[in-house]
Amino acid sequence: SRCGNGEGSESGSETPRLAGPNPLPASVPKPAARLRGVEYARAMAQVTIGRSPNAVMIDPFGRAITYLRVSVTDRCDLRCVYCMAEDMHFLPKRDLLTLEELDRLCGAFVGLGTTKLRLTGGEPLVRRNVMSLFRSLGARLGSGLQEMTLTTNGTQLTKQAEGLFAAGVRRVNVSLDTLDPVKFGQVTRWGK
């Protein structure tokens, strides 16, 4: 799925496992505990950073998991016909991870071998104070984290580009449906 909810296939695929001398502590719920969404992410964010460099997550095919895509918000400043209803109902703020929790969660994954983070949304740049998250994650570049990237619709890039670069973002994926202004307005409903 686009949002990467972490659930396996309907046939019940395996969940990632840890390899190495320092697996997750017993206090961190396992996926089998059936915690979903925010509850599981908050539990994972409690993982202590600074694990053995040999502790990595391995997928069911034996590959190291080194890439994490993180949705920082479900909100967007466009209403693309294929993505959102015109009168969208968003998650209550209490059901979203705070920026501090997202930072701890990403830090935990970096401690488990994640070397590349991609921040997405909705539209990530509409999240209030999101640049503080970019700066905090950017401070990890060179200390386990090798790359931090962004997926955006581009509407906020004029305002945020300098700050993103200063935080360490060097690659941006801009989702753009068309360069035709009339078609763009039709697809996005609000976009200009």
Protein Blocks (a to p, Z undefined) as FASTA:
>chain_A
ZZonopacfkopacdddedjbdcdfklccfklopahjlmmmmmmmpcghiafklccddfk
opacfbdcddfbfbdfbdcfklbcfbdcdddfklpccfklmmmmmmmmmmnopabdcdde
djfklpghklmmmmmmmmmgophpabdcdddehlmmmmmmmmmmmnopabdcdddfbfcf
klmmmmnomaZZ
